[in-house]
Amino acid sequence: MPSQQSLLLSEHYGKPDFAKLEGYKKHGGYAVLAKALKMEPKAIIDEVKSSGLRGRGGAGFPTGMKWSFLPANGEPRYLLCNADEGEPGTFKDRLMMERAPHQLIEGMIISAFAIGCKKSYIYIRGEYDFAKEVVAGAIVEAYKAGLLGKNILGSGFDHDMDVYSGAGAYICGEETGMISSLEGLKGQPKLKPPFPAVQGYLRKPTIVNNVETLAAVKYIIRDGAPAYKKYGTEKSPGTKLFSVSGNVVKPGNYEVVLGMPLKDLIFDLCGGLKPGRKLKAVIPGGSSAPVLTAEEAMKATMDYECLAQMGSMLGSGAIIVIDDSNSMVDLLQVIMHFYHHESCGQCTPCREGTGWLSKILHDIASGHAEVKDIDLVKKISEQMMGKTICALSDAAAMAAISFVTKFRSEFEQHLQAGKRTLGSSAHA
Amino acid sequence: MFKLSKESEDFVKKELSRYEAKYSAIIPSLFRVQKDHGWVPPEAVSVLAKLMEIPEAHINEVLYFYTMFNKRPVGKIHAQVCCNISCAMNGGRELADALCKSFNVQDGVMSADGKITVSRVECLGSCDTAPMMQVNDRYIENLTPELAVRKLKEMGA
């Protein structure tokens, strides 16, 4: 299926002028906004609902349904674009903001019109300096062209948009953590309910959607839900940007239809593995997604249902391909160091659990542990699940359980071989 | 004594009315201080607290929560090497070690001459170009230790 790529979102990534308003307009830019502004807002929501679009940031929640949780009154509401891309292995939103910022802005204005929102923010992770610059420049262009501000394209609809920079915290990619951060607080997640759609930013109704999700709205309105649903599978319609990294010959961003066999993605599009190497494992949706063995990966299709059935998830679409030159013990050590570093510290099971896991895995990796400590990793992980405000704890726990369960013999052999030299942990 | 430049003071005042909530101005203001000074000195927090009429304790809370704010001085060149999974699989940790050795510094500690700090960091979202590093606000990608040392030296490290 190599020909079936770059269908919608990334079609024009290769064109340098696409990042500027003039170039974007040459390729039909903002024509969909003009169309949308003539529609009934409810008709846009219905179209998005019927397209089956699911959140592309990680949780995969149906977008149209999220929007319909907003109160049906005139209460002011906010739209926040989640561009705090931090899930290890993910780099799709950065590329879109750098190459196609207007595509995101157009999708956002259409979405804002649909939900009756007059103010939106794009919350961009702090490290993405270039993306921030490009997006901020694109917003200025849009204001000058009357695409933002008062009475957009003569429709009577007003909308303001601004960029807000994160300052280095993975947890701000969690929607309520992001809201806290935008409010000028520590980026700690908030208890749900109330859900942001009812009480979010400054306790006002708020919708938080991922960059890729909001850009997809543009194409759903351009082509209509039935046309969008021709891509992908019945239950996972549409295209998806996958960030492929690790041990493949051609890592990068690939936009393909949902439901594509993972095998084809790795071995056709990404050029497979380096000569002489064998596939050992694949993390299919960012480091929070439980790992797949090579055997599972060969059977997987990249859609929400198949990966859920396999006990993993599509997540952010970050595919980390692991060949037989890697030690799974070492990689889990790296992953657990990350979750410990990024735990916001609010909930005890997460704050303490990620710390214990990180320490135990460091001990296992350096050979200062016993085989029974592998069970301890599992036991602690099980105690971390379903007990916290947000999903960070569960993500760390599920990743740990998947590694020590599916690659148990490697962990045992590693310990039985005694002290071994492995790469140091991320911040040894 | 720490003093904000006139331009930075104006910037902070403008940020205070840019967002719906004035606390939202804290992050941009801390970034501004860091841009001017390379890090956020404790005295800067007192100055901001007075100017913004926000409790000092709250500004410190924000300052210490986010990793991008430097709580101690960093070198003119701040090389942040990604050591998360995809970079680790492609030599990111060895790259960080090689830089520390080459510039004779410890992870996260500024060199005696103030020229460079090498820090190991988490995923920077450039996994297809692993291993990579962020030098000040630029990404430098597809590195080898030799290439990275050469680039940093060219930049004056």
Interface residues (C-beta under 8 A of the other chain):
Chain A: E85 G86 E87 P88 G89 T90 F91 R94 K119 R125 G126 E127 Y128 D129 F130 D162 Y164 S165 G166 A167 G168 A169 Y170 S181 L182 E183 G184 L185 K186 G187 Y201 L202 S243 V244 S245 G246 N247 P251 G252 N253 I283 S287 A318 I320 I322 N326 D330 L331 V334 I335 F338 H341 E342 C344 G423 S424 A426 H427
Chain B: R18 Y19 E20 A21 K22 Y23 S24 A25 I26 I27 P28 L30 F31 E61 V62 F65 Y66 T67 M68 F69 C83 N84 I85 S86 A88 M89 N90 R93 E94 D97 D107 R120 E122 C123 L124 G125 S126 C127 D128 T129 A130 Q134 D137 R138 Y139
